[in-house]
């Protein structure tokens, strides 16, 4: 007789939200099992089991994940004790096939959903919520120590989710949420400068592959920008043009590792294996005509430049929100590769083409004592609750 005792599953209050072109499972800190209310192994194991990782099949069938970096995400929100902020927002990027959760950066797309969820979850003081109009949600992004201001539309003191704002990469329109990423480069990731090497453009040597011009920037998220032409691309590529070629993905990873080392984010190449979320790697090119993944034709005159970015080792289907902040910031600073691809000169906003269409992001840049500073970057996204209730996970995961 089999005397093994099988415990029932745990039920944990959770909400499944889309934010921008990503989606993830959102939790209030107070609703998590006690062992997972603090950072550490228990929290990581919980989030991995919720999402369905690590999965050697790469499908996340036994979890809430969608087998892409855009859908393998968990978020924790709590009331903030920090003056001038409503909520603390902590983001975990769950690896699909490897045994780790990356806490090294933010998710710009889910920052949109964090603003909406803060209201849905009762984490914003009722006195700050108008009956109708726009609610300013002041978010402390705990991964990177930055402030994000979300302007969330409300109707009847509740989040308005439906609307006519269209976002390329998202099938249906919804209500527009405006995000302001405050001082996105101030002190940067891990205390580094906006340009950690001190240069707008570096010659980045990648062992065994070659030397490429690169702009290495801390803004929104640490990002390595290279020219599409220098690595053999047009800049019009769609997801499968890159992702079906393991050799090219491996080459991108080597360039990313070289950039991470040069930026001081890692000390040895081996560290990159547990830091997949940051830095990002992206390639830029001047405007040209192409067909987006939906079949929509993007004319050269519709955009200022083209950008393709990789997330967690794969080309992103649209654009990560944090990387959009990096794009807007770099575009505002004359002489970066992003700025040069957009035609050079100073600008306060840029519209770029990505695999799913176009996106506009604004940034306010100024030079003080020879150093570039960006006070904020601004872009519009949308968010919507997809499901709410409880997520279930086996009780023996801790």
C-alpha positions in Angstrom: 0.0 0.0 0.0 1.3 3.5 -0.9 1.3 5.4 2.4 2.7 8.6 0.8 0.7 11.6 2.0 -0.2 14.1 -0.8 -0.9 17.6 0.4 -3.7 19.7 -1.2 -2.7 22.6 -3.3 -2.3 26.1 -1.9 -4.8 28.8 -3.0 -3.2 32.2 -3.3 -5.2 35.4 -4.3 -3.8 36.6 -7.6 -4.7 38.6 -10.7 -3.7 38.0 -14.2 -3.1 41.2 -16.1 -1.9 42.4 -19.5 0.2 45.5 -19.3 1.4 47.0 -22.6 2.7 44.1 -24.7 3.4 41.8 -21.7 1.3 39.9 -19.2 2.0 38.5 -15.8 0.6 37.2 -12.5 0.1 40.0 -9.9 0.1 39.5 -6.1 -0.4 41.8 -3.1 2.5 41.2 -0.8 0.1 40.5 2.1 -1.6 37.7 0.2 1.6 35.7 -0.4 2.4 32.7 1.9 4.5 33.9 4.8 7.6 32.1 3.6 7.4 34.1 0.3 6.8 37.5 1.8 10.5 38.0 2.0 13.0 37.8 -0.9 14.7 34.4 -1.1 14.4 30.8 -2.3 10.8 30.3 -1.2 9.6 33.3 -3.2 11.5 32.2 -6.2 10.2 28.6 -6.0 6.6 29.9 -5.7 6.9 32.2 -8.7 8.5 29.5 -10.8 5.7 27.0 -9.9 3.0 29.6 -10.6 4.5 30.3 -14.1 5.4 26.7 -14.8 9.2 26.8 -14.7 11.8 25.5 -15.1 10.4 23.6 -18.1 12.8 21.6 -20.3 10.1 21.5 -22.9 10.0 25.3 -23.1 6.2 25.4 -23.1 5.2 26.2 -19.5 2.1 24.0 -19.9 1.9 23.3 -16.2 1.7 27.0 -15.2 0.4 30.4 -16.1 3.4 31.3 -18.3 3.0 31.7 -22.1 6.5 30.3 -23.1 7.8 33.8 -24.1 9.8 36.3 -22.1 6.8 38.7 -22.4 4.5 36.2 -20.5 6.9 34.7 -18.0 6.5 37.3 -15.3 5.3 37.8 -11.7 4.7 41.1 -9.8 4.3 42.0 -6.1 2.7 45.2 -5.0 2.4 46.6 -1.5 1.5 49.9 0.1 4.6 52.1 0.2 6.1 53.6 3.3 8.3 55.8 1.1 7.2 59.5 1.3 5.5 60.7 -1.9 4.7 57.2 -3.2 1.6 55.1 -3.1 2.9 51.6 -3.8 6.1 49.6 -4.0 6.3 47.5 -7.2 8.7 44.5 -7.4 9.1 42.5 -10.6 10.4 39.0 -11.2 11.4 37.8 -14.7 11.0 34.0 -14.5 13.3 32.0 -16.7 11.4 29.6 -18.9 13.8 26.7 -19.0 16.4 27.5 -16.4 16.1 27.3 -12.6 16.2 31.0 -11.6 14.1 34.2 -11.3 15.9 37.4 -12.4 15.3 40.4 -10.1 17.9 42.7 -11.8 15.6 45.0 -13.6 12.1 46.4 -14.2 9.4 45.6 -16.8 8.3 48.8 -18.4 5.2 47.2 -19.9 4.0 45.8 -16.6 4.7 49.1 -15.0 1.4 50.1 -16.7 -0.4 47.2 -15.1 1.2 48.0 -11.8 -0.5 51.4 -11.8 -3.9 49.9 -12.6 -3.5 47.0 -10.2 -2.6 49.4 -7.4 -6.1 50.8 -7.7 -7.9 47.5 -8.3 -6.2 46.0 -5.2 -7.1 48.9 -2.8 -3.5 49.9 -2.3 -4.0 53.6 -3.1 -5.6 55.9 -0.5 -9.2 56.5 -1.5 -8.8 60.2 -1.0 -6.4 60.3 -3.9 -8.8 58.7 -6.4 -11.1 61.1 -8.3 -14.7 60.0 -9.1 -13.9 60.6 -12.8 -10.8 61.6 -14.7 -7.2 60.5 -14.2 -5.6 59.1 -11.0 -2.0 59.8 -10.5 -0.4 56.6 -9.0 3.1 57.2 -7.6 5.0 54.0 -7.9 8.4 53.1 -6.3 10.1 50.6 -8.6 11.9 48.5 -6.0 14.1 46.5 -8.4 16.0 49.5 -9.6 15.1 52.2 -7.0 13.2 54.6 -9.4 10.0 56.5 -9.4 7.3 55.9 -12.0 4.2 58.1 -12.3 1.2 56.3 -13.9 -1.8 58.4 -15.0 -4.6 55.9 -14.8 -8.0 56.8 -16.2 -10.9 56.3 -13.8 -14.7 56.2 -14.2 -16.9 56.0 -11.1 -13.7 55.9 -8.9 -12.8 52.6 -10.7 -10.1 51.9 -13.2 -11.4 52.5 -16.7 -10.0 49.6 -18.8 -11.9 49.9 -22.1 -11.2 52.6 -24.6 -10.0 53.4 -28.1 -6.2 53.6 -27.5 -4.5 51.3 -30.0 -1.0 49.8 -29.2 0.9 48.0 -31.8 1.6 44.5 -30.6 -1.8 44.3 -28.8 -4.8 43.0 -30.7 -7.6 45.1 -29.2 -7.9 48.8 -28.1 -8.1 49.8 -24.5 -7.9 52.9 -22.3 -4.7 54.9 -22.5 -2.4 55.0 -19.5 0.4 57.5 -19.6 3.7 56.6 -17.8 6.4 58.9 -16.7 9.7 57.3 -15.8 11.4 59.9 -13.6 15.1 60.4 -13.7 15.5 57.1 -15.7 19.3 57.5 -15.9 20.0 59.2 -12.5 22.7 57.0 -11.0 21.6 54.2 -13.3 21.4 50.5 -12.6 23.7 49.4 -9.8 24.8 53.0 -9.1 26.4 53.4 -12.5 26.4 56.5 -14.7 24.1 56.9 -17.7 27.0 56.1 -19.9 29.1 53.8 -17.7 32.2 53.9 -20.0 32.0 57.7 -20.3 31.5 57.5 -24.0 28.4 57.9 -26.3 29.9 55.3 -28.6 32.4 52.6 -27.8 34.3 50.1 -29.8 33.0 46.9 -28.2 35.3 43.9 -28.7 33.5 40.6 -28.7 36.0 37.7 -28.3 35.9 35.3 -31.3 33.3 37.4 -33.1 34.6 40.9 -33.8 34.6 44.5 -32.8 31.4 46.6 -33.1 30.4 50.2 -32.5 28.1 50.2 -29.5 26.2 52.7 -27.3 26.1 51.4 -23.7 23.5 53.2 -21.7 21.8 53.0 -18.3 18.3 54.4 -18.8 15.1 52.6 -18.1 17.1 49.4 -18.2 20.8 48.8 -19.1 21.0 48.4 -22.9 23.6 47.6 -25.5 22.8 49.2 -28.8 24.6 48.2 -32.0 24.1 49.1 -35.7 22.0 46.5 -37.6 24.3 46.8 -40.6 27.4 46.0 -38.5 26.0 42.6 -37.5 24.6 41.7 -40.9 20.9 42.8 -40.5 18.6 45.3 -42.2 16.7 46.3 -39.1 13.4 45.2 -40.6 13.6 41.6 -39.2 10.6 40.0 -37.5 10.7 37.6 -34.6 11.2 34.3 -36.4 13.9 35.8 -38.7 16.1 35.8 -35.6 14.7 33.3 -33.2 14.8 30.3 -35.6 18.6 30.7 -35.9 20.4 29.3 -32.8 23.8 30.4 -34.1 22.7 34.0 -34.4 21.1 33.9 -31.0 24.3 32.6 -29.5 26.2 35.5 -31.3 23.8 38.0 -29.8 24.4 36.6 -26.4 28.1 36.9 -26.8 27.7 40.6 -27.8 25.4 41.1 -24.8 27.9 39.5 -22.4 30.7 41.7 -23.8 28.5 44.8 -23.2 27.6 43.7 -19.7 31.3 43.3 -18.8 32.1 46.6 -20.3 29.3 48.3 -18.4 30.5 46.7 -15.1 27.2 44.8 -14.6 29.0 41.5 -14.3 32.6 40.6 -13.5 32.9 37.3 -15.4 31.2 36.0 -18.5 29.8 33.1 -16.4 27.7 35.6 -14.4 25.6 36.4 -17.4 23.8 33.0 -17.2 22.0 34.2 -14.1 21.5 37.7 -15.4 19.5 37.2 -18.5 17.1 40.1 -18.0 19.8 42.8 -18.0 21.4 44.3 -20.0 19.2 44.2 -23.0 20.7 44.1 -26.5 19.1 46.0 -29.4 20.1 46.9 -33.0 19.2 50.1 -34.8 18.9 51.3 -38.4 17.6 54.3 -40.3 14.0 54.3 -41.5 12.9 52.0 -44.3 9.7 50.4 -45.4 8.8 47.0 -44.0 5.8 44.8 -43.1 5.1 44.3 -39.4 4.2 40.9 -38.0 0.4 41.7 -38.4 1.0 42.4 -42.1 0.6 46.2 -41.6 3.0 48.1 -43.8 5.2 50.6 -42.0 6.4 53.3 -44.4 9.9 54.8 -44.0 8.2 58.2 -43.4 6.1 56.8 -40.5 9.2 56.4 -38.2 12.4 58.1 -37.2 14.4 54.9 -37.0 14.0 51.1 -36.7 14.9 49.1 -33.5 14.8 45.4 -32.8 15.6 44.2 -29.2 16.2 40.8 -27.6 14.7 39.8 -24.2 15.8 36.7 -22.3 17.7 35.5 -25.3 15.0 35.9 -28.0 13.9 38.7 -30.3 11.0 40.5 -28.7 7.7 40.5 -30.6 7.3 44.3 -30.1 9.4 46.4 -27.7 10.0 46.1 -24.0 8.8 49.3 -22.2 12.1 49.8 -20.3 14.0 49.4 -23.6 11.7 52.0 -25.1 12.8 54.4 -22.3 16.5 53.6 -23.2 15.7 54.3 -26.9 14.0 57.6 -26.1 16.8 58.7 -23.9 19.6 57.7 -26.3 17.7 59.3 -29.2 17.6 62.6 -27.3 21.4 62.8 -26.9 23.3 63.8 -30.1 26.0 61.3 -31.1 24.6 58.0 -29.8 24.0 55.2 -32.3 20.2 55.6 -31.7 20.4 59.3 -32.3 22.5 58.9 -35.4 20.1 56.3 -36.8 17.3 58.8 -36.3 19.1 61.4 -38.3 21.1 63.1 -35.6 20.5 66.4 -33.8 18.5 67.1 -30.6 15.0 65.9 -30.2 12.4 65.5 -27.4 10.6 62.5 -28.9 11.2 59.7 -31.3 8.9 57.3 -33.1 10.5 54.0 -33.9 9.5 50.9 -35.8 9.6 47.5 -34.1 8.4 44.0 -35.3 4.8 44.7 -34.4 4.5 48.3 -35.6 5.5 51.7 -34.2 5.9 53.4 -30.8 6.5 56.9 -29.7 8.5 57.8 -26.6 9.5 61.2 -25.4 12.5 62.2 -23.3 13.8 65.4 -21.8 17.6 65.5 -22.0 20.0 68.3 -21.0 23.7 68.7 -20.6 25.0 69.9 -17.2 28.7 70.4 -16.5 29.4 68.3 -19.6 27.2 65.4 -18.4 24.0 64.4 -20.0 20.9 64.1 -17.7 17.4 63.0 -18.5 14.7 64.2 -16.2 12.0 61.9 -17.4 10.8 59.7 -20.3 7.2 59.5 -21.2 5.1 56.9 -23.2 1.6 55.6 -23.4 0.5 52.0 -22.9 -2.7 50.3 -21.7 -3.6 47.5 -19.2 -6.4 45.2 -18.6 -7.4 42.5 -16.1 -7.6 39.1 -17.8 -8.6 37.0 -14.9 -8.8 37.3 -11.1 -9.3 34.9 -8.2 -6.7 32.4 -6.9 -3.7 30.7 -8.4 -3.1 27.2 -7.2 0.3 25.6 -6.6 1.4 22.3 -4.8 1.9 22.9 -1.1 5.2 21.0 -1.1 7.2 23.5 -3.2 8.9 25.1 -0.2 
